[in-house]
Amino acid sequence: MFFSRKHLIIILICLEILILSSIILFTISSVLFDDLLGQVIGLFILTVAAAESAIGLALLVLFYRIKGGISIDLLTVLKS
């Protein structure tokens, strides 16, 4: 995934879609099995995903301010 995509925002959006699909899976399975636990787990996953996206976007803003771009090619600077 990191080698085919060049923009970090697109990668974060793809990760958010992946997390939201797991929330939909938990919610639908909880309705199917008549259990409230799946919806509670989905709510917890949603809060963690929101915090993760907020922290990720804040890091992207800081990285953009320092380097002037948010391309994957610029991440080699962070290795040292």
HTML snippet that shows the backbone in 3Dmol.js (N, CA, C, O; Angstrom):
<script src="https://3Dmol.org/build/3Dmol-min.js"></script>
<div id="view" style="width:600px;height:400px;position:relative"></div>
<script>
const pdb = `
ATOM      1  N   MET A   1       0.827  -1.189   0.000  1.00  0.00           N
ATOM      2  CA  MET A   1       0.000   0.000   0.000  1.00  0.00           C
ATOM      3  C   MET A   1       0.875   1.257   0.000  1.00  0.00           C
ATOM      4  O   MET A   1       0.552   2.237  -0.672  1.00  0.00           O
ATOM      5  N   PHE A   2       1.964   1.233   0.740  1.00  0.00           N
ATOM      6  CA  PHE A   2       2.809   2.419   0.809  1.00  0.00           C
ATOM      7  C   PHE A   2       3.614   2.616  -0.465  1.00  0.00           C
ATOM      8  O   PHE A   2       4.040   3.735  -0.754  1.00  0.00           O
ATOM      9  N   PHE A   3       3.831   1.561  -1.229  1.00  0.00           N
ATOM     10  CA  PHE A   3       4.630   1.707  -2.442  1.00  0.00           C
ATOM     11  C   PHE A   3       3.797   2.164  -3.633  1.00  0.00           C
ATOM     12  O   PHE A   3       4.332   2.780  -4.555  1.00  0.00           O
ATOM     13  N   SER A   4       2.497   1.874  -3.631  1.00  0.00           N
ATOM     14  CA  SER A   4       1.672   2.250  -4.778  1.00  0.00           C
ATOM     15  C   SER A   4       1.052   3.640  -4.618  1.00  0.00           C
ATOM     16  O   SER A   4       0.722   4.278  -5.617  1.00  0.00           O
ATOM     17  N   ARG A   5       0.890   4.111  -3.408  1.00  0.00           N
ATOM     18  CA  ARG A   5       0.299   5.432  -3.173  1.00  0.00           C
ATOM     19  C   ARG A   5       1.395   6.436  -2.851  1.00  0.00           C
ATOM     20  O   ARG A   5       2.393   6.098  -2.216  1.00  0.00           O
ATOM     21  N   LYS A   6       1.205   7.658  -3.289  1.00  0.00           N
ATOM     22  CA  LYS A   6       2.213   8.688  -3.078  1.00  0.00           C
ATOM     23  C   LYS A   6       1.779   9.771  -2.091  1.00  0.00           C
ATOM     24  O   LYS A   6       2.619  10.543  -1.630  1.00  0.00           O
ATOM     25  N   HIS A   7       0.503   9.847  -1.758  1.00  0.00           N
ATOM     26  CA  HIS A   7       0.030  10.898  -0.859  1.00  0.00           C
ATOM     27  C   HIS A   7      -0.431  10.281   0.454  1.00  0.00           C
ATOM     28  O   HIS A   7      -1.155   9.285   0.463  1.00  0.00           O
ATOM     29  N   LEU A   8      -0.016  10.867   1.540  1.00  0.00           N
ATOM     30  CA  LEU A   8      -0.344  10.334   2.856  1.00  0.00           C
ATOM     31  C   LEU A   8      -1.811  10.526   3.212  1.00  0.00           C
ATOM     32  O   LEU A   8      -2.365   9.729   3.970  1.00  0.00           O
ATOM     33  N   ILE A   9      -2.449  11.555   2.689  1.00  0.00           N
ATOM     34  CA  ILE A   9      -3.862  11.778   2.993  1.00  0.00           C
ATOM     35  C   ILE A   9      -4.712  10.654   2.409  1.00  0.00           C
ATOM     36  O   ILE A   9      -5.661  10.204   3.051  1.00  0.00           O
ATOM     37  N   ILE A  10      -4.389  10.200   1.216  1.00  0.00           N
ATOM     38  CA  ILE A  10      -5.132   9.093   0.611  1.00  0.00           C
ATOM     39  C   ILE A  10      -4.945   7.817   1.415  1.00  0.00           C
ATOM     40  O   ILE A  10      -5.886   7.037   1.559  1.00  0.00           O
ATOM     41  N   ILE A  11      -3.750   7.594   1.939  1.00  0.00           N
ATOM     42  CA  ILE A  11      -3.502   6.417   2.760  1.00  0.00           C
ATOM     43  C   ILE A  11      -4.313   6.489   4.047  1.00  0.00           C
ATOM     44  O   ILE A  11      -4.877   5.481   4.475  1.00  0.00           O
ATOM     45  N   LEU A  12      -4.381   7.668   4.676  1.00  0.00           N
ATOM     46  CA  LEU A  12      -5.192   7.808   5.885  1.00  0.00           C
ATOM     47  C   LEU A  12      -6.677   7.613   5.606  1.00  0.00           C
ATOM     48  O   LEU A  12      -7.389   7.026   6.421  1.00  0.00           O
ATOM     49  N   ILE A  13      -7.148   8.098   4.466  1.00  0.00           N
ATOM     50  CA  ILE A  13      -8.552   7.906   4.117  1.00  0.00           C
ATOM     51  C   ILE A  13      -8.845   6.423   3.899  1.00  0.00           C
ATOM     52  O   ILE A  13      -9.902   5.934   4.299  1.00  0.00           O
ATOM     53  N   CYS A  14      -7.922   5.712   3.273  1.00  0.00           N
ATOM     54  CA  CYS A  14      -8.113   4.269   3.068  1.00  0.00           C
ATOM     55  C   CYS A  14      -8.152   3.529   4.397  1.00  0.00           C
ATOM     56  O   CYS A  14      -8.943   2.600   4.562  1.00  0.00           O
ATOM     57  N   LEU A  15      -7.317   3.922   5.340  1.00  0.00           N
ATOM     58  CA  LEU A  15      -7.344   3.290   6.659  1.00  0.00           C
ATOM     59  C   LEU A  15      -8.646   3.587   7.390  1.00  0.00           C
ATOM     60  O   LEU A  15      -9.172   2.716   8.083  1.00  0.00           O
ATOM     61  N   GLU A  16      -9.169   4.784   7.252  1.00  0.00           N
ATOM     62  CA  GLU A  16     -10.439   5.122   7.879  1.00  0.00           C
ATOM     63  C   GLU A  16     -11.586   4.316   7.278  1.00  0.00           C
ATOM     64  O   GLU A  16     -12.480   3.878   8.003  1.00  0.00           O
ATOM     65  N   ILE A  17     -11.570   4.120   5.980  1.00  0.00           N
ATOM     66  CA  ILE A  17     -12.606   3.302   5.341  1.00  0.00           C
ATOM     67  C   ILE A  17     -12.523   1.861   5.820  1.00  0.00           C
ATOM     68  O   ILE A  17     -13.551   1.213   6.016  1.00  0.00           O
ATOM     69  N   LEU A  18     -11.319   1.356   6.008  1.00  0.00           N
ATOM     70  CA  LEU A  18     -11.132   0.006   6.529  1.00  0.00           C
ATOM     71  C   LEU A  18     -11.689  -0.121   7.942  1.00  0.00           C
ATOM     72  O   LEU A  18     -12.351  -1.109   8.260  1.00  0.00           O
ATOM     73  N   ILE A  19     -11.429   0.856   8.779  1.00  0.00           N
ATOM     74  CA  ILE A  19     -11.940   0.822  10.149  1.00  0.00           C
ATOM     75  C   ILE A  19     -13.458   0.951  10.168  1.00  0.00           C
ATOM     76  O   ILE A  19     -14.127   0.265  10.940  1.00  0.00           O
ATOM     77  N   LEU A  20     -14.010   1.828   9.324  1.00  0.00           N
ATOM     78  CA  LEU A  20     -15.465   1.987   9.277  1.00  0.00           C
ATOM     79  C   LEU A  20     -16.162   0.732   8.763  1.00  0.00           C
ATOM     80  O   LEU A  20     -17.285   0.436   9.171  1.00  0.00           O
ATOM     81  N   SER A  21     -15.509  -0.005   7.877  1.00  0.00           N
ATOM     82  CA  SER A  21     -16.114  -1.263   7.418  1.00  0.00           C
ATOM     83  C   SER A  21     -16.155  -2.296   8.536  1.00  0.00           C
ATOM     84  O   SER A  21     -17.090  -3.094   8.600  1.00  0.00           O
ATOM     85  N   SER A  22     -15.166  -2.295   9.412  1.00  0.00           N
ATOM     86  CA  SER A  22     -15.218  -3.215  10.553  1.00  0.00           C
ATOM     87  C   SER A  22     -16.316  -2.815  11.532  1.00  0.00           C
ATOM     88  O   SER A  22     -16.930  -3.676  12.162  1.00  0.00           O
ATOM     89  N   ILE A  23     -16.565  -1.509  11.664  1.00  0.00           N
ATOM     90  CA  ILE A  23     -17.662  -1.053  12.520  1.00  0.00           C
ATOM     91  C   ILE A  23     -18.997  -1.509  11.955  1.00  0.00           C
ATOM     92  O   ILE A  23     -19.875  -1.944  12.700  1.00  0.00           O
ATOM     93  N   ILE A  24     -19.151  -1.413  10.654  1.00  0.00           N
ATOM     94  CA  ILE A  24     -20.389  -1.880  10.014  1.00  0.00           C
ATOM     95  C   ILE A  24     -20.554  -3.381  10.220  1.00  0.00           C
ATOM     96  O   ILE A  24     -21.666  -3.855  10.456  1.00  0.00           O
ATOM     97  N   LEU A  25     -19.466  -4.128  10.133  1.00  0.00           N
ATOM     98  CA  LEU A  25     -19.518  -5.576  10.364  1.00  0.00           C
ATOM     99  C   LEU A  25     -19.969  -5.889  11.783  1.00  0.00           C
ATOM    100  O   LEU A  25     -20.830  -6.748  11.974  1.00  0.00           O
ATOM    101  N   PHE A  26     -19.411  -5.216  12.778  1.00  0.00           N
ATOM    102  CA  PHE A  26     -19.816  -5.452  14.162  1.00  0.00           C
ATOM    103  C   PHE A  26     -21.272  -5.079  14.392  1.00  0.00           C
ATOM    104  O   PHE A  26     -21.987  -5.792  15.095  1.00  0.00           O
ATOM    105  N   THR A  27     -21.720  -3.978  13.812  1.00  0.00           N
ATOM    106  CA  THR A  27     -23.093  -3.529  14.015  1.00  0.00           C
ATOM    107  C   THR A  27     -24.088  -4.486  13.367  1.00  0.00           C
ATOM    108  O   THR A  27     -25.098  -4.839  13.976  1.00  0.00           O
ATOM    109  N   ILE A  28     -23.812  -4.899  12.152  1.00  0.00           N
ATOM    110  CA  ILE A  28     -24.732  -5.808  11.460  1.00  0.00           C
ATOM    111  C   ILE A  28     -24.773  -7.173  12.139  1.00  0.00           C
ATOM    112  O   ILE A  28     -25.840  -7.776  12.259  1.00  0.00           O
ATOM    113  N   SER A  29     -23.624  -7.658  12.579  1.00  0.00           N
ATOM    114  CA  SER A  29     -23.618  -8.949  13.261  1.00  0.00           C
ATOM    115  C   SER A  29     -24.311  -8.865  14.612  1.00  0.00           C
ATOM    116  O   SER A  29     -24.920  -9.843  15.046  1.00  0.00           O
ATOM    117  N   SER A  30     -24.234  -7.724  15.286  1.00  0.00           N
ATOM    118  CA  SER A  30     -24.935  -7.606  16.562  1.00  0.00           C
ATOM    119  C   SER A  30     -26.445  -7.555  16.363  1.00  0.00           C
ATOM    120  O   SER A  30     -27.198  -8.069  17.189  1.00  0.00           O
ATOM    121  N   VAL A  31     -26.887  -6.941  15.278  1.00  0.00           N
ATOM    122  CA  VAL A  31     -28.323  -6.940  14.979  1.00  0.00           C
ATOM    123  C   VAL A  31     -28.778  -8.336  14.582  1.00  0.00           C
ATOM    124  O   VAL A  31     -29.862  -8.775  14.965  1.00  0.00           O
ATOM    125  N   LEU A  32     -27.945  -9.032  13.813  1.00  0.00           N
ATOM    126  CA  LEU A  32     -28.301 -10.373  13.359  1.00  0.00           C
ATOM    127  C   LEU A  32     -28.402 -11.362  14.523  1.00  0.00           C
ATOM    128  O   LEU A  32     -29.317 -12.185  14.560  1.00  0.00           O
ATOM    129  N   PHE A  33     -27.479 -11.286  15.459  1.00  0.00           N
ATOM    130  CA  PHE A  33     -27.465 -12.206  16.591  1.00  0.00           C
ATOM    131  C   PHE A  33     -28.196 -11.670  17.816  1.00  0.00           C
ATOM    132  O   PHE A  33     -28.176 -12.305  18.870  1.00  0.00           O
ATOM    133  N   ASP A  34     -28.841 -10.510  17.694  1.00  0.00           N
ATOM    134  CA  ASP A  34     -29.612  -9.890  18.765  1.00  0.00           C
ATOM    135  C   ASP A  34     -28.766  -9.721  20.026  1.00  0.00           C
ATOM    136  O   ASP A  34     -29.156 -10.120  21.124  1.00  0.00           O
ATOM    137  N   ASP A  35     -27.594  -9.115  19.828  1.00  0.00           N
ATOM    138  CA  ASP A  35     -26.655  -8.897  20.922  1.00  0.00           C
ATOM    139  C   ASP A  35     -26.201  -7.439  20.877  1.00  0.00           C
ATOM    140  O   ASP A  35     -25.879  -6.917  19.810  1.00  0.00           O
ATOM    141  N   LEU A  36     -26.177  -6.798  22.021  1.00  0.00           N
ATOM    142  CA  LEU A  36     -25.807  -5.395  22.094  1.00  0.00           C
ATOM    143  C   LEU A  36     -24.295  -5.186  22.130  1.00  0.00           C
ATOM    144  O   LEU A  36     -23.821  -4.073  21.902  1.00  0.00           O
ATOM    145  N   LEU A  37     -23.538  -6.236  22.413  1.00  0.00           N
ATOM    146  CA  LEU A  37     -22.095  -6.121  22.584  1.00  0.00           C
ATOM    147  C   LEU A  37     -21.398  -5.656  21.298  1.00  0.00           C
ATOM    148  O   LEU A  37     -20.436  -4.892  21.372  1.00  0.00           O
ATOM    149  N   GLY A  38     -21.853  -6.090  20.147  1.00  0.00           N
ATOM    150  CA  GLY A  38     -21.253  -5.674  18.885  1.00  0.00           C
ATOM    151  C   GLY A  38     -21.382  -4.187  18.642  1.00  0.00           C
ATOM    152  O   GLY A  38     -20.472  -3.556  18.103  1.00  0.00           O
ATOM    153  N   GLN A  39     -22.521  -3.622  19.040  1.00  0.00           N
ATOM    154  CA  GLN A  39     -22.708  -2.186  18.877  1.00  0.00           C
ATOM    155  C   GLN A  39     -21.829  -1.402  19.840  1.00  0.00           C
ATOM    156  O   GLN A  39     -21.333  -0.331  19.491  1.00  0.00           O
ATOM    157  N   VAL A  40     -21.632  -1.919  21.038  1.00  0.00           N
ATOM    158  CA  VAL A  40     -20.754  -1.253  22.005  1.00  0.00           C
ATOM    159  C   VAL A  40     -19.310  -1.308  21.517  1.00  0.00           C
ATOM    160  O   VAL A  40     -18.591  -0.313  21.609  1.00  0.00           O
ATOM    161  N   ILE A  41     -18.879  -2.453  21.002  1.00  0.00           N
ATOM    162  CA  ILE A  41     -17.523  -2.577  20.460  1.00  0.00           C
ATOM    163  C   ILE A  41     -17.346  -1.644  19.263  1.00  0.00           C
ATOM    164  O   ILE A  41     -16.296  -1.021  19.107  1.00  0.00           O
ATOM    165  N   GLY A  42     -18.370  -1.549  18.421  1.00  0.00           N
ATOM    166  CA  GLY A  42     -18.326  -0.630  17.286  1.00  0.00           C
ATOM    167  C   GLY A  42     -18.190   0.818  17.718  1.00  0.00           C
ATOM    168  O   GLY A  42     -17.494   1.598  17.067  1.00  0.00           O
ATOM    169  N   LEU A  43     -18.844   1.185  18.808  1.00  0.00           N
ATOM    170  CA  LEU A  43     -18.724   2.543  19.338  1.00  0.00           C
ATOM    171  C   LEU A  43     -17.311   2.816  19.846  1.00  0.00           C
ATOM    172  O   LEU A  43     -16.771   3.900  19.626  1.00  0.00           O
ATOM    173  N   PHE A  44     -16.713   1.840  20.523  1.00  0.00           N
ATOM    174  CA  PHE A  44     -15.335   1.998  20.987  1.00  0.00           C
ATOM    175  C   PHE A  44     -14.359   2.101  19.817  1.00  0.00           C
ATOM    176  O   PHE A  44     -13.433   2.912  19.845  1.00  0.00           O
ATOM    177  N   ILE A  45     -14.565   1.284  18.797  1.00  0.00           N
ATOM    178  CA  ILE A  45     -13.698   1.346  17.621  1.00  0.00           C
ATOM    179  C   ILE A  45     -13.838   2.694  16.929  1.00  0.00           C
ATOM    180  O   ILE A  45     -12.853   3.241  16.434  1.00  0.00           O
ATOM    181  N   LEU A  46     -15.048   3.231  16.890  1.00  0.00           N
ATOM    182  CA  LEU A  46     -15.288   4.535  16.269  1.00  0.00           C
ATOM    183  C   LEU A  46     -14.554   5.649  17.014  1.00  0.00           C
ATOM    184  O   LEU A  46     -13.994   6.547  16.384  1.00  0.00           O
ATOM    185  N   THR A  47     -14.552   5.602  18.333  1.00  0.00           N
ATOM    186  CA  THR A  47     -13.849   6.632  19.090  1.00  0.00           C
ATOM    187  C   THR A  47     -12.336   6.533  18.902  1.00  0.00           C
ATOM    188  O   THR A  47     -11.657   7.555  18.804  1.00  0.00           O
ATOM    189  N   VAL A  48     -11.809   5.316  18.850  1.00  0.00           N
ATOM    190  CA  VAL A  48     -10.375   5.135  18.617  1.00  0.00           C
ATOM    191  C   VAL A  48     -10.005   5.605  17.212  1.00  0.00           C
ATOM    192  O   VAL A  48      -8.959   6.225  17.023  1.00  0.00           O
ATOM    193  N   ALA A  49     -10.848   5.318  16.235  1.00  0.00           N
ATOM    194  CA  ALA A  49     -10.581   5.748  14.862  1.00  0.00           C
ATOM    195  C   ALA A  49     -10.614   7.273  14.742  1.00  0.00           C
ATOM    196  O   ALA A  49      -9.815   7.852  14.006  1.00  0.00           O
ATOM    197  N   ALA A  50     -11.523   7.920  15.451  1.00  0.00           N
ATOM    198  CA  ALA A  50     -11.578   9.377  15.413  1.00  0.00           C
ATOM    199  C   ALA A  50     -10.326   9.985  16.039  1.00  0.00           C
ATOM    200  O   ALA A  50      -9.776  10.956  15.519  1.00  0.00           O
ATOM    201  N   ALA A  51      -9.882   9.417  17.145  1.00  0.00           N
ATOM    202  CA  ALA A  51      -8.654   9.921  17.778  1.00  0.00           C
ATOM    203  C   ALA A  51      -7.440   9.672  16.888  1.00  0.00           C
ATOM    204  O   ALA A  51      -6.551  10.518  16.793  1.00  0.00           O
ATOM    205  N   GLU A  52      -7.405   8.518  16.244  1.00  0.00           N
ATOM    206  CA  GLU A  52      -6.290   8.186  15.355  1.00  0.00           C
ATOM    207  C   GLU A  52      -6.242   9.124  14.158  1.00  0.00           C
ATOM    208  O   GLU A  52      -5.161   9.551  13.753  1.00  0.00           O
ATOM    209  N   SER A  53      -7.378   9.446  13.596  1.00  0.00           N
ATOM    210  CA  SER A  53      -7.380  10.341  12.441  1.00  0.00           C
ATOM    211  C   SER A  53      -7.024  11.768  12.850  1.00  0.00           C
ATOM    212  O   SER A  53      -6.370  12.479  12.087  1.00  0.00           O
ATOM    213  N   ALA A  54      -7.442  12.195  14.037  1.00  0.00           N
ATOM    214  CA  ALA A  54      -7.091  13.539  14.496  1.00  0.00           C
ATOM    215  C   ALA A  54      -5.587  13.659  14.731  1.00  0.00           C
ATOM    216  O   ALA A  54      -4.976  14.657  14.351  1.00  0.00           O
ATOM    217  N   ILE A  55      -4.999  12.656  15.350  1.00  0.00           N
ATOM    218  CA  ILE A  55      -3.552  12.676  15.585  1.00  0.00           C
ATOM    219  C   ILE A  55      -2.797  12.573  14.264  1.00  0.00           C
ATOM    220  O   ILE A  55      -1.797  13.262  14.066  1.00  0.00           O
ATOM    221  N   GLY A  56      -3.265  11.723  13.367  1.00  0.00           N
ATOM    222  CA  GLY A  56      -2.612  11.579  12.067  1.00  0.00           C
ATOM    223  C   GLY A  56      -2.649  12.860  11.257  1.00  0.00           C
ATOM    224  O   GLY A  56      -1.650  13.237  10.643  1.00  0.00           O
ATOM    225  N   LEU A  57      -3.795  13.537  11.249  1.00  0.00           N
ATOM    226  CA  LEU A  57      -3.890  14.790  10.507  1.00  0.00           C
ATOM    227  C   LEU A  57      -3.044  15.889  11.148  1.00  0.00           C
ATOM    228  O   LEU A  57      -2.474  16.722  10.444  1.00  0.00           O
ATOM    229  N   ALA A  58      -2.959  15.895  12.472  1.00  0.00           N
ATOM    230  CA  ALA A  58      -2.103  16.884  13.139  1.00  0.00           C
ATOM    231  C   ALA A  58      -0.638  16.648  12.784  1.00  0.00           C
ATOM    232  O   ALA A  58       0.106  17.602  12.557  1.00  0.00           O
ATOM    233  N   LEU A  59      -0.224  15.394  12.737  1.00  0.00           N
ATOM    234  CA  LEU A  59       1.147  15.084  12.338  1.00  0.00           C
ATOM    235  C   LEU A  59       1.407  15.464  10.881  1.00  0.00           C
ATOM    236  O   LEU A  59       2.493  15.935  10.544  1.00  0.00           O
ATOM    237  N   LEU A  60       0.409  15.260  10.020  1.00  0.00           N
ATOM    238  CA  LEU A  60       0.558  15.652   8.619  1.00  0.00           C
ATOM    239  C   LEU A  60       0.695  17.161   8.465  1.00  0.00           C
ATOM    240  O   LEU A  60       1.480  17.632   7.642  1.00  0.00           O
ATOM    241  N   VAL A  61      -0.056  17.915   9.244  1.00  0.00           N
ATOM    242  CA  VAL A  61       0.054  19.373   9.180  1.00  0.00           C
ATOM    243  C   VAL A  61       1.439  19.821   9.626  1.00  0.00           C
ATOM    244  O   VAL A  61       2.043  20.694   9.002  1.00  0.00           O
ATOM    245  N   LEU A  62       1.945  19.227  10.703  1.00  0.00           N
ATOM    246  CA  LEU A  62       3.295  19.574  11.161  1.00  0.00           C
ATOM    247  C   LEU A  62       4.347  19.186  10.135  1.00  0.00           C
ATOM    248  O   LEU A  62       5.287  19.940   9.887  1.00  0.00           O
ATOM    249  N   PHE A  63       4.189  18.008   9.539  1.00  0.00           N
ATOM    250  CA  PHE A  63       5.144  17.556   8.522  1.00  0.00           C
ATOM    251  C   PHE A  63       5.104  18.459   7.297  1.00  0.00           C
ATOM    252  O   PHE A  63       6.141  18.743   6.698  1.00  0.00           O
ATOM    253  N   TYR A  64       3.907  18.911   6.923  1.00  0.00           N
ATOM    254  CA  TYR A  64       3.776  19.814   5.777  1.00  0.00           C
ATOM    255  C   TYR A  64       4.432  21.159   6.066  1.00  0.00           C
ATOM    256  O   TYR A  64       5.063  21.749   5.189  1.00  0.00           O
ATOM    257  N   ARG A  65       4.282  21.639   7.291  1.00  0.00           N
ATOM    258  CA  ARG A  65       4.900  22.921   7.646  1.00  0.00           C
ATOM    259  C   ARG A  65       6.421  22.835   7.630  1.00  0.00           C
ATOM    260  O   ARG A  65       7.095  23.791   7.249  1.00  0.00           O
ATOM    261  N   ILE A  66       6.956  21.703   8.039  1.00  0.00           N
ATOM    262  CA  ILE A  66       8.413  21.557   8.095  1.00  0.00           C
ATOM    263  C   ILE A  66       8.998  21.308   6.709  1.00  0.00           C
ATOM    264  O   ILE A  66       9.968  21.963   6.328  1.00  0.00           O
ATOM    265  N   LYS A  67       8.430  20.376   5.949  1.00  0.00           N
ATOM    266  CA  LYS A  67       9.012  19.955   4.674  1.00  0.00           C
ATOM    267  C   LYS A  67       8.393  20.595   3.449  1.00  0.00           C
ATOM    268  O   LYS A  67       9.021  20.601   2.390  1.00  0.00           O
ATOM    269  N   GLY A  68       7.184  21.134   3.549  1.00  0.00           N
ATOM    270  CA  GLY A  68       6.571  21.789   2.404  1.00  0.00           C
ATOM    271  C   GLY A  68       5.801  20.841   1.503  1.00  0.00           C
ATOM    272  O   GLY A  68       5.329  21.266   0.448  1.00  0.00           O
ATOM    273  N   GLY A  69       5.655  19.595   1.868  1.00  0.00           N
ATOM    274  CA  GLY A  69       4.904  18.626   1.083  1.00  0.00           C
ATOM    275  C   GLY A  69       4.604  17.402   1.925  1.00  0.00           C
ATOM    276  O   GLY A  69       5.211  17.199   2.976  1.00  0.00           O
ATOM    277  N   ILE A  70       3.665  16.586   1.464  1.00  0.00           N
ATOM    278  CA  ILE A  70       3.288  15.401   2.228  1.00  0.00           C
ATOM    279  C   ILE A  70       3.390  14.140   1.375  1.00  0.00           C
ATOM    280  O   ILE A  70       2.579  13.225   1.518  1.00  0.00           O
ATOM    281  N   SER A  71       4.358  14.090   0.511  1.00  0.00           N
ATOM    282  CA  SER A  71       4.557  12.934  -0.343  1.00  0.00           C
ATOM    283  C   SER A  71       5.272  11.822   0.422  1.00  0.00           C
ATOM    284  O   SER A  71       6.017  12.090   1.364  1.00  0.00           O
ATOM    285  N   ILE A  72       5.044  10.587   0.017  1.00  0.00           N
ATOM    286  CA  ILE A  72       5.712   9.433   0.630  1.00  0.00           C
ATOM    287  C   ILE A  72       7.221   9.517   0.407  1.00  0.00           C
ATOM    288  O   ILE A  72       7.999   9.043   1.236  1.00  0.00           O
ATOM    289  N   ASP A  73       7.628  10.105  -0.687  1.00  0.00           N
ATOM    290  CA  ASP A  73       9.067  10.207  -0.982  1.00  0.00           C
ATOM    291  C   ASP A  73       9.814  11.043   0.060  1.00  0.00           C
ATOM    292  O   ASP A  73      11.016  10.862   0.249  1.00  0.00           O
ATOM    293  N   LEU A  74       9.112  11.956   0.736  1.00  0.00           N
ATOM    294  CA  LEU A  74       9.754  12.786   1.734  1.00  0.00           C
ATOM    295  C   LEU A  74       9.927  12.074   3.082  1.00  0.00           C
ATOM    296  O   LEU A  74      10.602  12.594   3.970  1.00  0.00           O
ATOM    297  N   LEU A  75       9.324  10.890   3.240  1.00  0.00           N
ATOM    298  CA  LEU A  75       9.433  10.172   4.511  1.00  0.00           C
ATOM    299  C   LEU A  75      10.813   9.570   4.736  1.00  0.00           C
ATOM    300  O   LEU A  75      11.124   9.173   5.859  1.00  0.00           O
ATOM    301  N   THR A  76      11.641   9.492   3.716  1.00  0.00           N
ATOM    302  CA  THR A  76      12.986   8.964   3.915  1.00  0.00           C
ATOM    303  C   THR A  76      13.821   9.881   4.807  1.00  0.00           C
ATOM    304  O   THR A  76      14.830   9.457   5.371  1.00  0.00           O
ATOM    305  N   VAL A  77      13.402  11.119   4.928  1.00  0.00           N
ATOM    306  CA  VAL A  77      14.095  12.068   5.812  1.00  0.00           C
ATOM    307  C   VAL A  77      13.894  11.689   7.269  1.00  0.00           C
ATOM    308  O   VAL A  77      14.755  11.969   8.103  1.00  0.00           O
ATOM    309  N   LEU A  78      12.766  11.052   7.591  1.00  0.00           N
ATOM    310  CA  LEU A  78      12.447  10.706   8.972  1.00  0.00           C
ATOM    311  C   LEU A  78      13.220   9.502   9.479  1.00  0.00           C
ATOM    312  O   LEU A  78      13.213   9.245  10.683  1.00  0.00           O
ATOM    313  N   LYS A  79      13.888   8.751   8.607  1.00  0.00           N
ATOM    314  CA  LYS A  79      14.593   7.546   9.029  1.00  0.00           C
ATOM    315  C   LYS A  79      15.828   7.839   9.849  1.00  0.00           C
ATOM    316  O   LYS A  79      16.204   7.026  10.694  1.00  0.00           O
ATOM    317  N   SER A  80      16.462   8.952   9.634  1.00  0.00           N
ATOM    318  CA  SER A  80      17.692   9.234  10.375  1.00  0.00           C
ATOM    319  C   SER A  80      17.422   9.874  11.710  1.00  0.00           C
ATOM    320  O   SER A  80      18.358  10.172  12.452  1.00  0.00           O
TER     321      SER A  80
END
`;
const viewer = $3Dmol.createViewer("view");
viewer.addModel(pdb, "pdb");
viewer.setStyle({}, {cartoon: {color: "spectrum"}});
viewer.zoomTo();
viewer.render();
</script>
